[in-house]
Amino acid sequence: MKLTKLLLIVLTTSCIHFANGQITNIIPEPFQLTKGTGTYTLPKSITINAPTIANVIADEIAGKLKATTGRIVGFTKNKSTINLQIVNDPNLGTEGYTLDINEKGIQIKANANAGLFYGWQTILQLLPAGIYAATLQENTNWTLPFISIIDKPRFGWRGMMLDVSRHFFSKAEVKTFIDDMARYKLNRFHWHLTDDQGWRIEIKALPKLTSVGAWRPERKGKWANITAPSKDEPKTYGGFYTQEDIKEVVAYAKTKFIEVVPEIDVPGHSLAFNTAYPNMSTTPNYPFQVNAGEEFMDWEGLNGHVTARFDNSLDPSNEEVYTNLDKIFTEVAALFPFEYIHTGGDENAKNNWDKSANVHALMKKEGLKNQNEVQSYFVRRIQKMVNSKGKKLMGWDEILQGGLSGDAAVMSWQGIKGGIEAAKQGHKIVMSPNDYNYIDFYQGEATAEGKVYRGLRMKTTYSYEPIPEGIDPNLVLGNQANQWSEQLLNFRSVQYMTWPRGMAVAETSWSPKEKKDWKSFSKKVEQQFEKLDAAQVKYAKSIYDPIVTTKLNTKGELIVAMEGEVEDLKFYYSLDESMPDNYSDEYTTSFVLPEDVTILRVIGYRGGKAIGKMLNIPMESLKKRAVKVL
């Protein structure tokens, strides 16, 4: 009897271990998961049973299975292969679901279609990677593990922002961005539609916003390091979305259970606006043109504030500004059904306001003590405007400057302090700190990927906890990543910078805090690469690149250290300008870099095969990153 029990324990433990090995590809990690001991193979003829309310989900499932597996798919109200069921389970909420796969087939239960959709996304991740291909995948064993899942999201706001102003992306590319989000159960698409480099949304009451503000001279190369265009240079680069385009994208996002959050960034970041309508600025006689990427802001500024070399802010003392903004928000509110309109409010250079006699007259009239209070005055007026359209205002954390009132929500990007301050004032917050969630930062070795402002490893993104200590968790709407496009000249670059870091944001936003584990997550990410390949999504493999750091010892010698972001990597390097492989020197511990070395070359291996990029790090870069040991 004891031997039988011991054998049973061993077998059970082995099954659990085996099960975990089979299911580690699900991102985000489900709330609760139990693995069975068998597998289910999709039959040649698949039937789907779904209530009428879930027809849209059933149609999506049928379309994908027909196109990719080649199976015959039909619908029935009787015994079925795939059973979709709307239930009334208070534990699941509006987005949760249960998924059961066993010898009887596949069953998804949810309170609403969103849950059924997310259950389907989990099934897709459990199927072979070929399911993500756009064409028929022959000779594929379409099996699924026996499994039982109860799943629901931690946060209602699981967001990702795309900046289409710095570089314009087509309607089709925006839809692809939404597809990529949906794969990992992200549900808020923040659309950054206006900025200094282009106005991207048609406003019929103000047609010059797009006929003038959407276009600039074309430039390629390093952002902020390009030639400023002449006034008469042809404005051939840019584009905008018509209102019909907007409606189409919003409707498409709805099919993926994603809400679209529009951003009209005011009062700063308004150079495209001022180019179209110069009288909206405090310097109406300035020869404005849409910024093409040349530097025009001093980011250190005076007394810690940004300053603009020429005016990219709207005039808060000009009543016509508010009249035009009311026209804009009237049209925006009609296009976007979501409850929030994001109005920006970040990085507003106030130096031109401070030089304006009209702004000082406004300050005297309204009893405003400083320019922060002027911005607060502007925000409060915009908030009333947005509220009058039946919407709520959201802005970056600078809208807290000078005070914030009402039901305005804050998106905290300058670390977490803005979110903490806003929550303490009773405002709802979305946490989007640049320290963790700015996925436009380079993600591996800077000399290999191109240095932007700073770097951000996926492990750091994954480590983030969106609920700051000491605040009411009910005020935290959720978590969001931001993809700014200064350095992203094409959509494949957008994907490369988004994935796989976007998976870290997705799991942080959806999964229970206690279920997060970097070791298991990083393995899941690697399993996702095959799926991204099948879906033809470009992505980074920077997790295979060593983190190379340096320091100066007390003798002034340069010490080099390397660290792997994921497990089981070996790093081989050369100091003699040769191309290293697994016969070169293997890194085992930090070492002194000889004075005469000009370049350090490093490559990562796993299982005897090269897996990372060949890194070529010049001595100059190694010296710059060094810290002095006292």
C-alpha positions in Angstrom: 0.0 0.0 0.0 2.8 2.4 0.9 4.6 1.6 -2.3 1.4 2.2 -4.3 0.9 5.6 -2.6 4.5 6.6 -3.2 4.3 5.6 -6.9 1.1 7.6 -7.1 2.7 10.7 -5.6 5.7 10.4 -8.0 3.4 10.0 -11.0 1.2 12.9 -9.9 4.2 15.1 -9.4 5.6 14.1 -12.8 2.2 14.9 -14.4 2.1 18.3 -12.8 5.6 19.0 -14.0 4.8 17.7 -17.5 1.7 19.8 -17.5 3.5 23.0 -16.6 5.9 22.3 -19.4 3.0 21.9 -21.8 1.2 25.1 -20.9 3.9 27.6 -20.3 3.2 29.3 -23.6 0.0 31.1 -22.4 0.5 34.8 -22.1 -0.9 36.4 -20.0 -0.8 33.7 -17.3 -4.3 32.5 -16.5 -5.9 33.2 -13.1 -6.3 29.4 -12.4 -5.3 26.4 -14.4 -5.6 22.7 -14.1 -3.9 20.3 -16.6 -5.4 17.0 -17.6 -3.5 13.9 -18.8 -4.5 13.6 -22.4 -4.9 15.6 -25.7 -7.7 16.5 -27.9 -7.3 16.5 -31.7 -9.5 18.7 -33.8 -11.7 16.4 -35.9 -11.9 16.7 -39.7 -15.4 18.1 -39.4 -15.8 20.7 -36.6 -19.2 21.9 -35.3 -19.7 25.0 -33.2 -22.6 25.6 -30.9 -23.1 29.2 -29.9 -26.0 31.4 -28.7 -27.1 34.0 -31.1 -25.5 36.8 -29.1 -22.1 35.0 -29.6 -22.4 34.6 -33.4 -19.6 37.1 -34.0 -17.2 35.0 -31.9 -18.4 31.8 -33.5 -17.9 33.3 -37.0 -14.3 34.4 -36.1 -13.5 30.9 -34.8 -15.0 29.2 -37.9 -13.2 31.5 -40.3 -9.8 31.0 -38.7 -10.2 27.2 -38.5 -11.3 26.9 -42.1 -8.5 29.1 -43.4 -5.6 27.7 -41.4 -6.4 24.1 -40.5 -8.5 23.2 -43.6 -11.1 21.6 -41.5 -14.8 21.6 -42.4 -16.6 23.8 -40.0 -20.3 24.1 -39.4 -22.8 25.3 -36.8 -25.2 23.2 -34.7 -27.4 23.5 -31.6 -26.7 19.9 -30.7 -23.6 18.1 -29.5 -20.6 20.0 -30.8 -16.8 20.2 -31.1 -16.7 23.7 -29.7 -19.4 24.9 -27.4 -19.7 28.6 -26.5 -22.0 29.5 -23.7 -23.2 32.7 -22.1 -23.6 32.2 -18.3 -24.2 34.3 -15.2 -21.1 33.8 -13.1 -20.4 36.8 -10.8 -16.8 35.6 -10.3 -15.9 36.1 -13.9 -16.9 39.7 -14.5 -17.4 41.1 -18.0 -14.1 39.8 -19.4 -13.5 36.5 -17.6 -14.1 33.0 -19.0 -13.8 29.4 -18.2 -12.2 27.0 -20.7 -12.4 23.2 -20.6 -10.8 20.9 -23.1 -11.3 17.2 -22.7 -12.3 14.1 -24.6 -15.8 15.7 -25.2 -14.3 18.7 -27.0 -13.9 22.4 -26.2 -16.2 24.5 -24.0 -15.9 28.2 -23.3 -18.2 29.9 -20.8 -18.4 33.6 -20.1 -20.8 36.3 -19.0 -20.3 38.3 -22.2 -18.8 38.0 -25.6 -15.5 39.6 -24.4 -14.9 36.6 -22.2 -15.6 34.2 -25.1 -13.2 36.1 -27.3 -10.4 35.9 -24.6 -11.1 32.2 -24.2 -10.6 31.8 -28.0 -7.3 33.7 -27.7 -6.1 31.2 -25.1 -7.1 28.3 -27.4 -5.1 29.9 -30.2 -2.0 29.9 -28.0 -2.5 26.3 -27.0 -2.7 25.2 -30.7 0.4 24.7 -32.8 2.0 28.0 -33.9 0.8 27.5 -37.5 -2.7 28.6 -36.4 -1.4 32.2 -36.6 -0.5 31.9 -40.3 -2.7 33.6 -42.9 -2.7 30.5 -45.2 -3.6 26.8 -45.0 -1.0 24.9 -42.9 -0.9 21.3 -44.2 0.6 18.3 -42.3 0.0 19.9 -38.9 -1.2 17.9 -35.9 -3.9 20.1 -34.6 -4.0 18.9 -31.0 -4.8 20.6 -27.7 -3.9 19.6 -24.2 -6.7 18.5 -21.8 -7.0 21.5 -19.6 -9.4 23.4 -17.3 -8.9 27.2 -16.9 -10.7 29.8 -14.9 -9.5 33.2 -16.1 -10.2 36.9 -15.5 -8.2 40.1 -15.7 -6.6 41.9 -12.8 -7.2 45.3 -14.4 -9.9 46.7 -16.7 -7.4 49.0 -18.5 -4.8 47.0 -20.3 -3.4 49.6 -22.7 -1.0 50.3 -25.5 -0.4 53.6 -27.1 0.7 54.3 -30.7 2.1 57.6 -31.7 1.1 58.3 -35.4 2.1 61.9 -35.4 5.9 61.7 -35.4 5.6 59.1 -38.2 2.3 58.3 -39.9 1.1 54.7 -40.1 -1.6 53.6 -42.5 -5.1 52.5 -41.5 -4.2 48.9 -42.4 -1.1 49.1 -40.2 -3.1 50.5 -37.3 -5.5 47.5 -37.6 -2.5 45.2 -37.5 -1.3 46.9 -34.3 -4.8 46.2 -32.9 -4.5 42.6 -34.0 -1.2 42.2 -32.2 -2.7 43.7 -29.0 -5.7 41.4 -29.1 -3.5 38.3 -29.2 -2.4 39.1 -25.6 -5.7 40.3 -24.3 -4.8 44.0 -24.3 -8.0 46.1 -24.5 -7.2 49.8 -24.7 -5.8 51.3 -27.8 -4.5 54.8 -27.0 -4.3 56.7 -30.4 -1.9 59.6 -30.2 -3.3 61.6 -33.1 -1.8 65.1 -32.8 1.6 66.6 -32.0 4.2 69.0 -33.3 5.0 66.7 -36.3 1.5 66.2 -37.7 -2.2 66.5 -37.1 -3.7 63.1 -38.1 -7.5 63.3 -37.7 -9.9 65.1 -40.0 -11.8 67.9 -38.4 -14.4 69.1 -40.8 -14.9 72.5 -39.1 -11.2 73.2 -39.3 -10.0 71.7 -42.6 -6.5 73.3 -42.5 -5.6 71.1 -39.6 -5.1 68.3 -42.1 -4.6 70.1 -45.4 -1.7 72.0 -43.8 -1.0 70.4 -40.4 -0.7 66.8 -41.6 2.2 67.4 -44.0 5.9 68.2 -43.7 9.1 67.8 -45.7 10.4 64.3 -45.7 13.5 63.4 -43.7 15.3 60.2 -43.0 18.0 59.5 -40.4 18.5 60.2 -36.7 15.6 62.1 -35.1 16.6 65.6 -33.8 19.8 65.4 -35.8 18.5 66.4 -39.2 18.5 69.5 -41.3 15.7 72.0 -40.6 13.6 72.4 -43.8 13.3 75.7 -45.6 10.0 77.4 -45.7 9.3 76.7 -49.4 10.5 73.0 -49.3 7.7 70.7 -50.6 5.6 69.2 -47.9 5.3 65.6 -49.2 5.5 63.5 -46.1 2.6 62.7 -43.7 -1.1 61.8 -44.0 -4.2 61.7 -41.9 -7.3 59.6 -41.2 -10.6 60.7 -42.6 -13.6 60.5 -40.3 -14.7 57.4 -42.2 -11.2 55.9 -41.6 -11.7 56.6 -37.9 -15.1 55.0 -37.8 -13.7 51.9 -39.5 -10.8 51.5 -37.1 -13.1 52.0 -34.1 -15.5 49.4 -35.4 -12.6 47.0 -36.1 -11.2 47.4 -32.6 -14.7 46.7 -31.2 -14.5 43.2 -32.9 -11.4 42.6 -30.9 -13.0 44.0 -27.7 -10.6 46.9 -27.7 -11.7 50.4 -26.9 -10.0 53.3 -28.7 -8.8 56.2 -26.6 -8.2 59.3 -28.8 -5.6 61.8 -27.8 -5.7 65.5 -28.9 -2.6 66.8 -27.3 -3.1 70.4 -26.0 -2.0 73.1 -25.1 1.6 72.1 -25.8 2.8 69.9 -28.6 0.6 72.1 -30.9 3.1 73.1 -33.6 1.0 71.4 -36.4 -2.1 73.2 -35.0 -0.2 76.5 -35.0 1.1 76.0 -38.5 -2.5 75.5 -39.8 -3.9 78.4 -37.7 -1.1 80.7 -36.5 -3.5 83.1 -34.8 -4.1 80.3 -32.2 -0.6 80.9 -30.7 0.8 83.8 -28.7 3.1 84.6 -31.7 0.8 84.7 -34.7 3.3 86.4 -37.0 5.9 83.7 -36.7 6.6 81.7 -39.9 5.3 78.4 -38.6 5.8 75.0 -40.3 5.2 71.5 -39.1 8.3 70.0 -37.4 10.2 67.5 -39.5 12.2 66.1 -36.7 14.7 68.9 -36.1 15.3 69.9 -32.5 13.3 72.9 -31.3 12.8 72.3 -27.6 15.3 72.8 -24.8 14.4 69.9 -22.5 16.5 71.0 -19.5 15.0 74.5 -19.8 14.9 77.2 -17.3 14.4 76.3 -13.6 13.8 72.7 -14.6 11.0 73.4 -17.1 11.1 72.8 -20.9 11.4 75.8 -23.2 10.4 76.1 -26.8 12.7 77.9 -29.3 9.5 78.8 -31.2 5.9 78.7 -30.1 4.3 75.2 -30.0 1.6 76.1 -27.5 -1.9 77.3 -27.9 -2.7 80.8 -26.5 -4.7 80.3 -23.2 -5.9 83.9 -23.4 -7.4 83.7 -26.8 -11.2 82.9 -26.8 -11.0 81.7 -30.4 -8.7 78.9 -29.2 -11.5 77.6 -27.0 -14.1 78.0 -29.7 -12.0 76.0 -32.1 -11.3 73.3 -29.5 -15.0 73.0 -28.8 -15.5 72.3 -32.5 -12.7 69.7 -32.4 -14.0 67.9 -29.3 -17.5 67.9 -30.7 -16.3 66.0 -33.7 -14.0 63.7 -31.7 -16.6 62.8 -29.2 -19.0 61.8 -32.0 -16.3 59.5 -33.5 -15.1 57.7 -30.4 -17.7 56.0 -28.2 -15.3 55.3 -25.3 -15.9 57.3 -22.1 -12.5 59.1 -22.0 -10.9 61.6 -24.3 -7.2 62.1 -23.7 -6.2 65.7 -23.9 -2.4 65.4 -23.4 -1.2 68.4 -21.4 2.4 67.2 -21.2 5.7 69.0 -21.7 4.0 72.4 -22.3 6.7 75.0 -22.7 5.4 78.2 -21.0 8.2 80.6 -22.0 6.1 82.1 -24.8 3.1 82.5 -22.5 5.3 84.3 -20.0 6.3 86.8 -22.7 2.7 87.5 -23.7 0.9 90.6 -22.5 -2.4 89.0 -23.2 -1.6 86.0 -21.0 -0.5 88.3 -18.2 -3.8 90.2 -18.6 -5.6 86.9 -18.2 -3.6 86.1 -15.1 -4.6 89.4 -13.5 -8.3 89.0 -14.5 -8.5 85.4 -13.2 -6.2 85.8 -10.2 -3.7 83.3 -11.5 -0.3 83.4 -9.7 2.0 81.7 -12.1 2.1 79.8 -15.5 1.2 76.5 -13.8 -2.0 78.0 -12.7 -2.6 79.3 -16.2 -2.2 75.7 -17.5 -4.7 74.6 -14.8 -7.1 77.3 -16.0 -6.8 76.0 -19.5 -7.3 72.3 -18.4 -10.4 73.2 -16.4 -12.0 74.9 -19.4 -11.1 72.0 -21.6 -12.5 69.6 -19.0 -15.9 71.4 -19.0 -15.8 71.2 -22.7 -15.1 67.5 -22.8 -17.7 66.8 -20.1 -20.3 68.8 -22.1 -19.9 66.1 -24.9 -20.7 63.4 -22.4 -17.1 62.4 -22.0 -14.5 62.4 -19.2 -11.0 64.0 -19.6 -7.8 62.1 -19.2 -4.3 63.7 -19.4 -0.7 63.1 -18.7 0.4 63.8 -15.1 1.3 67.5 -15.9 -2.4 68.3 -15.8 -1.9 68.1 -12.0 0.1 71.3 -12.2 -1.9 74.2 -10.6 -4.6 71.8 -9.4 -7.1 69.4 -11.0 -10.8 69.0 -10.4 -13.8 66.9 -11.1 -13.7 63.4 -12.7 -10.5 64.0 -14.7 -8.2 60.9 -14.8 -4.4 61.0 -14.8 -2.0 58.9 -16.9 1.2 58.8 -15.0 4.3 58.8 -17.2 7.0 60.6 -15.3 7.7 57.7 -13.0 4.9 56.8 -10.5 4.8 60.1 -8.6 2.1 61.7 -10.7 -0.2 58.6 -10.3 0.3 58.6 -6.5 -0.4 62.4 -6.2 -3.5 62.1 -8.4 -4.9 59.1 -6.5 -4.3 60.9 -3.2 -6.5 63.7 -4.6 -9.2 61.0 -5.4 -8.6 60.9 -9.2 -8.6 57.7 -11.2 -5.2 56.8 -12.7 -3.6 54.7 -15.4 0.0 53.8 -14.6 2.3 54.2 -17.6 5.7 55.1 -16.0 8.5 55.7 -18.5 10.9 53.7 -16.1 9.0 50.5 -17.0 6.5 51.0 -19.8 8.1 53.2 -22.5 8.7 50.6 -25.1 10.3 53.1 -27.6 13.4 52.9 -25.4 16.1 50.6 -26.8 15.8 47.1 -25.3 19.1 45.5 -25.6 22.7 46.6 -26.3 22.6 50.3 -27.2 25.4 50.0 -29.8 23.5 47.2 -31.6 20.0 48.7 -31.5 20.6 52.4 -31.7 20.5 54.6 -28.6 17.4 56.6 -28.2 17.0 58.4 -24.8 17.6 55.5 -22.6 17.3 51.7 -22.4 14.6 49.4 -21.0 15.0 45.7 -20.7 12.0 43.4 -20.8 12.9 42.0 -17.4 12.5 45.5 -16.0 9.1 46.0 -17.7 7.9 42.7 -16.3 9.0 43.6 -12.8 6.6 46.6 -12.6 3.7 46.6 -10.0 1.0 49.0 -11.1 -0.6 49.6 -7.7 1.7 52.0 -5.8 1.9 51.5 -2.0 -0.4 53.5 0.1 -3.1 54.4 -2.4 -6.7 53.1 -2.9 -6.3 50.3 -5.4 -9.9 51.0 -6.7 -8.5 54.2 -8.2 -6.0 52.3 -10.4 -7.8 51.7 -13.7 -4.8 49.8 -15.0 -1.5 49.6 -16.8 -0.3 50.8 -20.2 2.7 50.8 -22.5 3.6 53.7 -24.8 5.1 53.4 -28.2 6.4 56.8 -29.3 7.5 56.9 -32.9 10.3 59.5 -33.2 12.7 56.8 -34.2 10.2 54.5 -35.9 10.1 55.3 -39.6 8.1 52.2 -40.6 5.6 49.8 -39.1 8.0 46.8 -38.9 10.1 49.0 -36.6 7.0 49.6 -34.5 6.5 45.8 -34.1 10.2 45.2 -33.3 10.1 47.7 -30.4 6.7 46.5 -29.2 7.3 42.7 -29.1 8.0 40.9 -26.9 8.0 43.7 -24.3 4.3 44.1 -24.9 3.8 40.6 -23.5 5.3 41.8 -20.2 2.8 44.6 -20.1 0.0 42.2 -21.0 0.8 39.8 -18.2 1.3 42.5 -15.6 -2.0 44.0 -16.6 -4.0 40.7 -16.7 -2.5 38.1 -14.4 -2.7 37.9 -10.6 0.3 39.6 -8.9 1.2 36.4 -7.2 1.2 34.4 -10.4 4.0 36.5 -12.0 7.4 34.8 -12.2 10.2 36.0 -14.5 11.8 32.7 -15.0 8.7 31.0 -16.3 7.5 34.1 -18.2 10.8 34.4 -20.1 10.5 30.8 -21.2 6.9 31.4 -22.3 8.1 34.4 -24.3 10.6 32.2 -26.2 7.8 29.8 -27.0 5.9 32.7 -28.4 8.6 33.5 -31.0 7.4 30.7 -33.2 3.9 32.0 -33.1 5.0 35.5 -34.0 7.0 34.1 -36.9 3.8 32.4 -38.1 1.9 35.6 -37.8 4.7 37.5 -39.7 5.2 39.8 -36.8 8.6 41.4 -36.4 10.0 41.2 -32.9 13.3 41.6 -31.0 15.4 38.8 -29.6 17.3 41.2 -27.3 16.8 38.9 -24.3 19.6 36.8 -25.8 22.1 39.7 -25.7 24.3 40.2 -22.7 23.9 43.2 -20.5 27.4 44.6 -20.7 28.5 47.0 -17.9 31.8 48.6 -17.0 33.4 50.2 -14.0 36.7 51.8 -13.2 38.7 50.1 -10.4 40.9 52.0 -8.0 43.8 51.8 -10.5 41.7 53.4 -13.2 41.4 50.2 -15.2 38.3 49.4 -17.1 36.5 46.3 -15.8 34.0 44.6 -18.0 31.1 42.5 -16.7 28.3 40.6 -18.6 25.0 39.3 -17.4 22.3 37.3 -19.2 18.7 38.4 -19.1 17.4 34.8 -19.5 18.8 31.4 -18.4 21.3 29.0 -20.0 23.2 31.4 -22.1 26.9 31.4 -22.7 28.8 34.5 -23.9 31.9 34.3 -26.1 34.0 37.3 -26.8 37.0 38.6 -28.6 39.3 41.6 -27.9 41.4 41.3 -31.1 38.7 42.4 -33.6 38.1 38.8 -34.7 34.5 37.5 -35.0 33.9 35.4 -31.9 32.2 32.0 -31.8 31.9 29.2 -29.3 35.7 28.5 -29.7 36.5 32.0 -28.5 37.0 33.1 -24.9 34.0 32.3 -22.8 32.9 34.9 -20.3 32.9 33.5 -16.8 33.8 36.5 -14.6 34.5 40.2 -14.9 37.9 41.1 -16.4 40.2 44.0 -17.0 40.0 45.4 -20.6 43.5 46.1 -21.9 44.3 49.6 -22.9 45.0 48.9 -26.6 41.6 47.2 -27.2 39.5 49.2 -29.7 36.4 47.0 -29.8 34.7 44.3 -27.7 32.8 41.7 -29.7 30.4 39.4 -28.0 27.8 36.8 -29.0 25.4 34.6 -27.1 25.1 30.8 -27.4 22.7 28.2 -26.1 23.1 24.5 -26.5 26.1 25.0 -28.7 24.3 27.2 -31.2 24.5 31.0 -31.7 21.3 32.6 -30.5 22.0 36.3 -30.0 23.2 39.1 -32.2 26.9 39.7 -32.8 27.6 42.7 -30.6 30.4 45.1 -31.7 30.9 47.5 -28.8 33.5 50.3 -29.3 35.9 51.2 -26.5 34.4 54.7 -26.5 31.0 53.3 -25.5 32.5 51.0 -22.9 34.3 54.0 -21.3 31.1 56.1 -21.3 29.1 53.6 -19.4 31.7 53.1 -16.7 31.2 54.0 -13.1 34.0 54.8 -10.8 34.7 52.6 -7.8 35.7 54.6 -4.8 
